[in-house]
């Protein structure tokens, strides 16, 4: 990766650190980049295969994490902060590193102004290209607060519109913000309106579409049948198949 590419990637990381809505575009760029990891390449085995020994760190909870870096400058910051840390390094495509270290927590630029921890489950979802769609049953009446999201990750609405336009089952779709005071949980809320088979029809591709956007904040999805009341009934849909040309009615400053 060139110095200019490193600077661009680090600028995207800084933007994501101050604006979580920029996280998806940063992660997509990171996966396509070359990163640096402290370690050494091992001698070839008898069958000609080659592996590497990487240098982990221990976080504040006493847990092992694998650091990796966007550039040699960022590695040097860790070397300055932790004398004796492995100074030899390997440059790898980020996707290859993540595949090699599946099941391990990764920490990007641990001693820099901007960094990010990637948990094993999060990494698996990104690599597999699919957010886990976990059904949840609400067993008791639970008060929730509903509103419009102040910030929406760039590209999220367009991606969902493109998805729903391919399925005749989806009549309309709504996007809101849901807060549950009892549990202090907050999430985006997508309500999809369509016949009873809509959930089974769109869930697999929906999980793929939402994988990077769910890094910003959890995303809850609800399904409602046409004509039924739902949590976002009072706002305009951002997608409606009955609107000419799939026109988007978006209440959050998009046209």
Backbone as numpy.savetxt, mean C-alpha at the origin, in Angstrom:
# Nx Ny Nz CAx CAy CAz Cx Cy Cz
21.17 2.06 -10.51 20.32 3.25 -10.51 21.20 4.47 -10.51
20.89 5.42 -11.35 21.69 6.64 -11.46 21.43 7.56 -10.27
22.33 8.54 -10.11 22.16 9.51 -9.03 20.84 10.27 -9.18
20.48 10.61 -10.42 19.23 11.33 -10.65 18.04 10.46 -10.27
18.10 9.16 -10.57 17.00 8.25 -10.20 16.91 8.11 -8.69
18.06 8.05 -8.02 18.06 7.98 -6.56 17.41 9.23 -5.97
17.77 10.39 -6.52 17.21 11.65 -6.02 15.70 11.69 -6.22
15.23 11.20 -7.36 13.79 11.19 -7.64 13.07 10.26 -6.67
13.65 9.08 -6.45 13.03 8.13 -5.52 13.00 8.70 -4.11
14.09 9.34 -3.68 14.13 9.90 -2.33 13.19 11.09 -2.20
13.00 11.84 -3.27 12.03 12.94 -3.25 10.61 12.38 -3.08
10.34 11.26 -3.74 9.02 10.64 -3.59 8.84 10.09 -2.17
9.91 9.56 -1.59 9.84 9.09 -0.21 9.55 10.24 0.74
10.23 11.39 0.56 9.99 12.55 1.41 8.55 13.04 1.26
8.03 13.03 0.03 6.64 13.45 -0.19 5.68 12.50 0.50
5.97 11.20 0.43 5.09 10.21 1.07 5.13 10.32 2.59
6.28 10.72 3.13 6.41 10.85 4.58 5.55 11.99 5.12
5.37 13.04 4.32 4.59 14.19 4.77 3.14 14.15 4.26
2.90 13.34 3.24 1.56 13.23 2.67 1.29 11.75 2.38
0.63 11.04 3.31 0.40 9.60 3.13 -0.29 9.24 1.82
-1.01 10.17 1.24 -1.68 9.88 -0.02 -0.68 9.59 -1.14
0.60 10.00 -0.94 1.62 9.75 -1.96 2.31 8.41 -1.79
1.94 7.65 -0.77 2.61 6.36 -0.51 2.47 5.39 -1.68
1.29 5.22 -2.28 1.19 4.23 -3.37 2.16 4.49 -4.52
2.28 5.73 -4.95 3.17 6.01 -6.09 4.62 5.80 -5.69
4.97 6.10 -4.41 6.33 5.85 -3.95 6.62 4.36 -3.94
5.71 3.56 -3.40 5.94 2.11 -3.33 6.08 1.50 -4.72
5.26 1.95 -5.65 5.36 1.45 -7.02 6.73 1.78 -7.61
7.22 3.00 -7.36 8.53 3.39 -7.87 9.64 2.61 -7.16
9.49 2.40 -5.86 10.48 1.65 -5.09 10.64 0.23 -5.62
9.53 -0.42 -5.89 9.58 -1.81 -6.37 10.33 -1.94 -7.69
10.29 -0.90 -8.49 10.95 -0.95 -9.80 12.38 -0.43 -9.74
12.87 -0.07 -8.56 14.19 0.53 -8.43 15.21 -0.49 -7.94
16.48 -0.08 -8.00 17.57 -0.85 -7.41 17.87 -0.26 -6.04
17.98 -1.11 -5.03 18.24 -0.64 -3.67 19.55 -1.26 -3.18
20.01 -0.76 -2.05 21.26 -1.21 -1.46 20.95 -1.90 -0.14
21.61 -3.03 0.10 21.45 -3.75 1.36 22.83 -4.14 1.85
23.10 -3.93 3.12 24.41 -4.27 3.69 24.55 -5.79 3.75
25.67 -6.27 3.26 25.90 -7.71 3.27 26.97 -8.10 2.27
27.21 -9.40 2.16 28.23 -9.91 1.25 27.65 -11.07 0.45
28.17 -11.23 -0.76 27.78 -12.35 -1.60 28.58 -13.57 -1.18
27.89 -14.68 -0.92 28.56 -15.91 -0.50 29.21 -16.61 -1.68
30.23 -17.44 -1.41 30.83 -18.22 -2.49 29.78 -19.14 -3.12
29.92 -19.44 -4.40 28.95 -20.33 -5.07 28.94 -21.70 -4.40
27.75 -22.31 -4.35 27.62 -23.65 -3.80 28.05 -24.66 -4.86
28.04 -25.94 -4.48 28.48 -26.98 -5.40 27.62 -27.05 -6.66
26.35 -26.68 -6.53 25.47 -26.74 -7.70 25.49 -25.43 -8.51
26.39 -24.52 -8.13 26.54 -23.29 -8.88 25.64 -22.16 -8.42
24.77 -22.44 -7.48 23.87 -21.39 -6.98 24.63 -20.46 -6.04
24.17 -19.21 -6.01 24.83 -18.21 -5.18 23.82 -17.54 -4.26
24.22 -17.29 -3.05 23.36 -16.64 -2.07 24.11 -15.47 -1.46
23.47 -14.80 -0.53 24.10 -13.65 0.12 23.79 -13.69 1.61
24.71 -13.15 2.39 24.50 -13.01 3.82 24.25 -11.53 4.10
23.07 -11.22 4.58 22.68 -9.83 4.82 22.86 -9.48 6.29
23.01 -8.19 6.56 23.26 -7.72 7.92 22.01 -7.08 8.50
21.35 -7.74 9.44 20.15 -7.17 10.05 20.50 -6.18 11.17
19.46 -5.54 11.69 19.57 -4.70 12.87 18.51 -5.15 13.87
18.61 -4.64 15.08 17.60 -4.92 16.11 16.87 -3.63 16.41
15.51 -3.68 16.34 14.75 -2.46 16.59 14.57 -2.22 18.08
13.83 -1.18 18.43 13.65 -0.81 19.83 12.92 -1.85 20.65
12.20 -2.75 19.99 11.48 -3.82 20.69 12.30 -5.10 20.79
13.56 -5.03 20.38 14.41 -6.21 20.44 14.16 -7.19 19.31
13.47 -6.76 18.26 13.14 -7.63 17.14 14.10 -7.38 15.99
14.43 -8.43 15.27 15.33 -8.32 14.13 14.60 -7.73 12.94
15.20 -6.73 12.31 14.66 -6.13 11.09 15.80 -6.05 10.08
15.43 -6.12 8.81 16.43 -6.03 7.76 16.40 -4.64 7.14
17.45 -3.83 7.36 17.47 -2.51 6.74 17.83 -2.61 5.25
17.34 -1.66 4.49 17.79 -1.49 3.12 17.72 0.00 2.79
18.37 0.40 1.72 18.64 1.81 1.52 18.38 2.23 0.07
17.95 3.47 -0.09 17.71 3.99 -1.43 18.98 4.41 -2.13
20.07 4.60 -1.38 21.33 5.03 -1.98 22.47 4.75 -1.02
23.70 4.84 -1.52 24.87 4.64 -0.67 24.96 5.74 0.39
24.51 6.92 0.07 24.51 8.02 1.05 23.66 7.66 2.26
22.51 7.03 2.02 21.64 6.66 3.13 22.27 5.54 3.97
22.98 4.60 3.32 23.71 3.58 4.07 24.79 4.23 4.92
25.48 5.21 4.39 26.54 5.89 5.15 25.99 6.57 6.40
24.74 7.01 6.36 24.13 7.60 7.56 23.99 6.55 8.66
23.64 5.33 8.29 23.56 4.26 9.27 24.94 3.87 9.77
25.93 3.85 8.88 27.30 3.54 9.31 27.81 4.58 10.30
27.43 5.85 10.11 27.85 6.90 11.04 27.14 6.76 12.38
25.88 6.31 12.34 25.09 6.19 13.58 25.41 4.91 14.33
25.83 3.86 13.61 26.08 2.56 14.25 27.48 2.10 13.86
28.50 2.55 14.55 29.87 2.13 14.24 29.98 0.60 14.29
30.65 0.04 13.32 30.83 -1.40 13.28 29.80 -2.13 12.45
28.76 -1.41 12.00 27.77 -2.06 11.13 28.43 -2.43 9.80
27.94 -3.46 9.18 28.51 -3.98 7.94 28.60 -2.88 6.88
29.83 -2.62 6.42 30.04 -1.56 5.43 29.99 -2.06 4.00
30.16 -3.36 3.81 30.04 -3.91 2.46 28.56 -3.97 2.08
28.30 -3.77 0.79 26.89 -3.75 0.41 26.68 -4.38 -0.96
25.43 -4.72 -1.20 25.01 -5.35 -2.45 23.89 -4.51 -3.04
23.93 -4.29 -4.32 22.84 -3.60 -5.02 21.92 -4.66 -5.64
20.62 -4.56 -5.33 19.65 -5.54 -5.81 18.39 -4.83 -6.28
17.71 -5.40 -7.29 16.36 -4.90 -7.56 15.51 -5.06 -6.31
14.75 -4.05 -5.96 13.97 -4.09 -4.72 13.05 -5.31 -4.68
12.43 -5.61 -5.79 11.52 -6.75 -5.81 12.25 -8.06 -5.48
13.48 -8.20 -5.97 14.27 -9.40 -5.68 14.59 -9.47 -4.19
14.99 -8.34 -3.60 15.28 -8.31 -2.17 14.05 -8.71 -1.37
12.91 -8.17 -1.72 11.69 -8.49 -0.97 11.33 -9.96 -1.09
11.53 -10.52 -2.27 11.25 -11.96 -2.44 12.22 -12.79 -1.61
13.49 -12.39 -1.58 14.52 -13.11 -0.81 14.21 -13.11 0.68
13.62 -12.03 1.16 13.46 -11.83 2.61 12.00 -11.97 3.05
11.17 -12.63 2.27 9.77 -12.80 2.66 9.67 -13.32 4.09
8.74 -12.75 4.85 8.57 -13.15 6.24 9.38 -12.32 7.22
10.19 -11.40 6.68 11.03 -10.54 7.51 10.54 -9.10 7.44
10.58 -8.40 8.57 10.28 -6.97 8.55 11.46 -6.22 7.93
11.15 -5.31 7.02 12.19 -4.53 6.35 12.08 -3.07 6.77
13.22 -2.42 6.88 13.25 -1.03 7.33 14.06 -0.22 6.33
13.41 0.71 5.67 14.05 1.53 4.65 14.69 2.77 5.28
15.98 2.98 4.99 16.72 4.17 5.44 16.54 4.44 6.94
16.97 3.50 7.80 16.64 3.59 9.24 17.20 4.80 9.96
18.29 5.39 9.49 18.90 6.52 10.21 18.84 7.81 9.41
17.86 7.90 8.53 17.71 9.08 7.69 16.48 9.88 8.13
16.35 11.06 7.55 15.20 11.91 7.89 13.89 11.24 7.49
13.92 10.48 6.40 12.71 9.84 5.90 12.97 8.36 5.69
12.08 7.54 6.21 12.19 6.10 6.04 10.83 5.47 6.20
10.78 4.16 6.07 9.51 3.47 6.22 9.77 2.03 6.60
8.95 1.51 7.53 8.99 0.10 7.89 7.96 -0.64 7.05
8.35 -1.79 6.54 7.45 -2.65 5.78 7.31 -3.97 6.54
6.10 -4.27 6.99 5.85 -5.49 7.75 5.67 -6.68 6.81
5.92 -7.90 7.30 5.86 -9.07 6.43 4.54 -9.23 5.67
3.42 -9.03 6.37 2.13 -9.17 5.69 1.92 -8.12 4.62
2.39 -6.92 4.89 2.29 -5.82 3.94 3.12 -6.13 2.69
4.33 -6.64 2.90 5.20 -6.99 1.79 4.57 -8.08 0.94
4.01 -9.09 1.59 3.40 -10.20 0.86 2.25 -9.71 -0.01
1.44 -8.82 0.51 0.33 -8.28 -0.27 0.83 -7.52 -1.50
1.88 -6.73 -1.32 2.41 -5.95 -2.44 3.00 -6.88 -3.50
3.81 -7.85 -3.05 4.44 -8.76 -4.01 3.41 -9.62 -4.74
2.39 -10.04 -4.02 1.37 -10.89 -4.64 0.37 -10.07 -5.44
0.44 -8.74 -5.26 -0.44 -7.87 -6.04 -1.89 -7.96 -5.65
-2.16 -8.26 -4.37 -3.56 -8.40 -3.98 -3.74 -8.08 -2.51
-4.63 -7.14 -2.21 -5.00 -6.87 -0.83 -5.92 -7.99 -0.34
-5.71 -8.42 0.89 -6.53 -9.49 1.43 -7.93 -8.97 1.74
-8.94 -9.59 1.14 -10.33 -9.20 1.36 -10.90 -10.12 2.45
-10.95 -9.60 3.68 -11.37 -10.40 4.82 -12.80 -10.05 5.21
-13.75 -11.00 5.06 -15.13 -10.70 5.47 -15.22 -10.46 6.98
-16.01 -9.48 7.37 -16.19 -9.16 8.78 -17.68 -9.13 9.10
-18.05 -9.79 10.19 -19.44 -9.80 10.63 -19.55 -8.91 11.87
-20.40 -7.88 11.81 -20.63 -7.02 12.96 -21.70 -7.66 13.82
-21.31 -8.12 15.01 -22.23 -8.91 15.83 -23.10 -8.07 16.74
-22.81 -6.79 16.87 -23.64 -5.94 17.70 -23.72 -4.56 17.07
-24.73 -3.80 17.45 -24.88 -2.46 16.92 -23.70 -1.61 17.37
-23.01 -0.99 16.40 -21.80 -0.24 16.68 -21.90 1.15 16.07
-21.88 2.20 16.88 -21.93 3.56 16.31 -20.69 3.85 15.47
-20.89 4.45 14.31 -19.78 4.87 13.47 -20.04 6.29 12.99
-18.96 7.00 12.71 -19.04 8.34 12.15 -18.66 8.27 10.69
-19.46 8.89 9.85 -19.26 8.82 8.41 -19.05 10.23 7.86
-18.12 10.38 6.96 -17.90 11.68 6.32 -17.21 11.52 5.00
-16.77 12.61 4.45 -16.03 12.59 3.20 -14.54 12.64 3.51
-13.72 11.84 2.85 -12.28 11.85 3.13 -11.65 13.18 2.75
-10.80 13.68 3.62 -10.12 14.95 3.33 -9.11 14.77 2.20
-8.49 13.60 2.14 -7.47 13.32 1.13 -7.71 11.93 0.57
-7.59 11.81 -0.73 -7.73 10.51 -1.40 -6.44 10.26 -2.17
-5.85 9.07 -2.03 -4.61 8.79 -2.77 -4.76 9.05 -4.26
-3.83 9.76 -4.87 -3.92 10.02 -6.30 -4.05 8.73 -7.10
-4.99 8.71 -8.00 -5.18 7.54 -8.86 -6.17 6.53 -8.33
-6.54 6.59 -7.07 -7.42 5.59 -6.48 -8.80 5.60 -7.11
-9.36 6.80 -7.26 -10.71 6.89 -7.85 -10.69 6.41 -9.30
-9.70 6.85 -10.06 -9.61 6.44 -11.45 -9.47 4.92 -11.57
-8.68 4.32 -10.69 -8.49 2.88 -10.73 -9.79 2.14 -10.44
-10.55 2.63 -9.46 -11.82 1.99 -9.12 -12.85 2.18 -10.23
-12.88 3.38 -10.82 -13.81 3.62 -11.92 -13.50 2.69 -13.08
-12.21 2.54 -13.40 -11.83 1.64 -14.47 -12.23 0.21 -14.20
-12.12 -0.20 -12.95 -12.52 -1.56 -12.57 -14.03 -1.74 -12.70
-14.80 -0.84 -12.09 -16.25 -1.01 -12.07 -16.86 -0.91 -13.48
-16.23 -0.14 -14.34 -16.74 0.00 -15.70 -16.70 -1.32 -16.47
-15.87 -2.26 -16.01 -15.77 -3.55 -16.69 -16.79 -4.56 -16.19
-17.55 -4.20 -15.16 -18.50 -5.14 -14.58 -19.91 -4.56 -14.66
-20.76 -5.20 -15.43 -22.14 -4.72 -15.55 -22.90 -4.88 -14.23
-22.41 -5.72 -13.36 -23.09 -5.92 -12.07 -23.05 -4.67 -11.19
-22.02 -3.85 -11.34 -21.86 -2.68 -10.47 -22.74 -1.54 -10.98
-23.77 -1.21 -10.21 -24.65 -0.09 -10.58 -24.02 1.25 -10.24
-23.44 1.34 -9.04 -22.82 2.60 -8.61 -21.85 2.29 -7.47
-21.02 3.27 -7.15 -20.05 3.10 -6.06 -19.84 4.43 -5.37
-19.61 4.36 -4.07 -19.47 5.54 -3.22 -18.17 5.44 -2.43
-17.57 6.58 -2.13 -16.34 6.60 -1.33 -16.51 7.58 -0.17
-16.22 7.11 1.03 -16.33 7.95 2.21 -15.24 7.63 3.21
-15.38 8.21 4.39 -14.44 8.01 5.49 -15.23 7.53 6.69
-14.76 6.46 7.34 -15.50 5.85 8.45 -14.63 5.83 9.70
-15.19 6.30 10.80 -14.49 6.26 12.08 -15.37 5.55 13.09
-14.78 4.63 13.85 -15.51 3.89 14.88 -14.98 4.32 16.24
-15.68 5.20 16.97 -15.16 5.72 18.25 -14.85 4.63 19.26
-15.66 3.57 19.29 -15.49 2.52 20.29 -14.12 1.85 20.18
-13.65 1.64 18.96 -12.37 0.96 18.75 -11.28 1.90 18.26
-11.64 3.15 17.99 -10.73 4.16 17.46 -10.19 3.77 16.08
-10.93 2.94 15.38 -10.53 2.55 14.03 -10.99 3.60 13.03
-10.16 3.88 12.03 -10.53 4.77 10.95 -10.15 4.12 9.63
-10.96 4.34 8.61 -10.67 3.73 7.32 -11.43 4.45 6.22
-10.94 4.27 5.00 -11.76 4.63 3.86 -12.90 3.63 3.80
-14.02 4.06 3.24 -15.16 3.17 3.07 -15.63 3.23 1.63
-15.62 2.09 0.97 -16.15 1.98 -0.39 -17.43 1.18 -0.32
-18.51 1.75 -0.81 -19.79 1.03 -0.89 -20.08 0.77 -2.36
-20.28 -0.50 -2.67 -20.54 -0.94 -4.05 -21.98 -1.41 -4.13
-22.74 -0.82 -5.03 -24.15 -1.16 -5.17 -24.34 -2.05 -6.40
-25.01 -3.16 -6.18 -25.28 -4.08 -7.28 -26.07 -5.28 -6.78
-26.43 -6.20 -7.65 -27.20 -7.37 -7.26 -26.39 -8.28 -6.33
-27.03 -9.30 -5.74 -26.37 -10.14 -4.72 -25.08 -10.81 -5.18
-24.91 -11.05 -6.48 -23.69 -11.73 -6.95 -22.51 -10.78 -7.15
-22.70 -9.50 -6.89 -21.64 -8.52 -7.15 -20.40 -8.80 -6.32
-20.58 -9.13 -5.06 -19.42 -9.39 -4.18 -18.53 -10.48 -4.77
-19.13 -11.62 -5.11 -18.34 -12.73 -5.63 -17.69 -12.38 -6.96
-18.35 -11.56 -7.75 -17.86 -11.24 -9.08 -16.65 -10.31 -9.06
-16.67 -9.29 -8.22 -15.62 -8.25 -8.29 -14.55 -8.37 -7.22
-14.74 -9.21 -6.19 -13.83 -9.19 -5.04 -12.38 -9.48 -5.41
-12.13 -10.46 -6.27 -10.75 -10.82 -6.59 -10.01 -9.66 -7.25
-10.61 -9.07 -8.27 -9.94 -7.97 -8.96 -9.93 -6.71 -8.09
-10.91 -6.55 -7.24 -10.94 -5.41 -6.33 -9.74 -5.45 -5.39
-9.42 -6.65 -4.88 -8.27 -6.79 -4.00 -6.98 -6.40 -4.70
-6.85 -6.75 -5.97 -5.67 -6.38 -6.74 -5.60 -4.87 -6.95
-6.74 -4.26 -7.23 -6.78 -2.81 -7.47 -6.42 -2.02 -6.21
-6.82 -2.50 -5.05 -6.65 -1.73 -3.82 -5.32 -1.98 -3.11
-4.47 -2.88 -3.61 -3.32 -3.32 -2.83 -2.41 -2.18 -2.41
-2.03 -1.28 -3.31 -1.12 -0.20 -2.89 -1.85 0.91 -2.16
-3.11 1.16 -2.53 -3.86 2.24 -1.87 -4.16 1.90 -0.42
-4.24 0.62 -0.08 -4.51 0.23 1.31 -3.31 0.49 2.21
-2.15 0.83 1.61 -0.99 1.20 2.43 -1.18 2.55 3.09
-2.00 3.40 2.49 -2.23 4.74 3.04 -3.06 4.65 4.31
-4.14 3.90 4.23 -5.05 3.70 5.35 -5.89 2.48 5.03
-6.37 1.75 6.05 -7.23 0.61 5.75 -8.43 1.02 4.90
-8.90 0.10 4.08 -10.05 0.35 3.22 -11.11 -0.71 3.52
-12.26 -0.27 3.99 -13.39 -1.17 4.20 -14.28 -1.13 2.97
-14.81 -2.29 2.61 -15.70 -2.39 1.46 -17.03 -2.97 1.91
-18.11 -2.33 1.52 -19.44 -2.83 1.81 -20.20 -2.99 0.49
-21.10 -3.95 0.46 -21.93 -4.17 -0.72 -23.38 -3.93 -0.35
-24.10 -3.29 -1.24 -25.52 -3.00 -1.01 -26.30 -3.30 -2.28
-27.52 -3.76 -2.13 -28.36 -4.02 -3.30 -29.02 -2.73 -3.76
-29.33 -2.63 -5.04 -29.96 -1.41 -5.56 -31.22 -1.04 -4.78
-31.34 0.23 -4.43 -32.50 0.72 -3.70 -32.38 0.62 -2.21
-31.40 -0.15 -1.71 -31.23 -0.31 -0.26 -30.45 0.87 0.32
-30.79 1.23 1.55 -30.05 2.29 2.23 -28.70 1.75 2.69
-27.68 2.60 2.68 -26.36 2.19 3.17 -25.69 3.39 3.82
-24.51 3.19 4.36 -23.85 4.23 5.16 -23.52 5.49 4.36
-23.37 5.37 3.05 -23.00 6.53 2.24 -24.12 6.99 1.32
-25.34 6.66 1.68 -26.49 7.01 0.83 -26.65 8.50 0.62
-26.15 9.31 1.56 -26.37 10.75 1.50 -25.36 11.51 0.63
-24.36 10.81 0.10 -23.40 11.51 -0.75 -23.55 11.01 -2.18
-22.99 11.76 -3.11 -23.06 11.37 -4.52 -22.08 10.23 -4.81
-22.46 9.32 -5.70 -21.51 8.27 -6.09 -20.39 8.83 -6.95
-19.22 8.23 -6.85 -18.14 8.63 -7.74 -18.19 7.82 -9.03
-19.03 6.76 -9.04 -19.21 5.97 -10.25 -20.68 5.59 -10.37
-21.21 5.71 -11.57 -22.57 5.25 -11.85 -22.64 4.78 -13.29
-23.04 3.53 -13.49 -23.07 3.00 -14.86 -24.21 3.60 -15.67
-25.18 4.21 -14.99 -26.33 4.80 -15.70 -26.06 6.24 -16.14
-24.89 6.77 -15.75 -24.54 8.13 -16.16 -23.83 8.05 -17.50
-24.25 8.85 -18.43 -23.71 8.81 -19.78 -22.20 8.92 -19.76
-21.52 7.99 -20.48 -20.07 8.03 -20.61 -19.35 7.74 -19.30
-20.02 7.06 -18.36 -19.42 6.74 -17.07 -18.93 8.01 -16.37
-19.68 9.07 -16.50 -19.27 10.34 -15.88 -19.14 10.18 -14.38
-18.10 10.75 -13.82 -17.85 10.66 -12.39 -18.42 11.85 -11.66
-19.20 11.59 -10.67 -19.71 12.68 -9.83 -18.92 12.63 -8.54
-17.90 13.47 -8.46 -16.94 13.37 -7.37 -17.01 14.61 -6.50
-17.37 14.47 -5.22 -17.64 15.63 -4.38 -16.42 16.20 -3.67
-15.21 15.75 -4.01 -14.05 16.17 -3.24 -13.07 16.98 -4.07
-13.58 17.80 -4.95 -12.71 18.70 -5.70 -12.22 18.15 -7.02
-12.64 16.95 -7.41 -12.25 16.40 -8.70 -13.38 16.64 -9.69
-13.05 16.83 -10.95 -14.05 17.05 -11.98 -13.84 16.07 -13.11
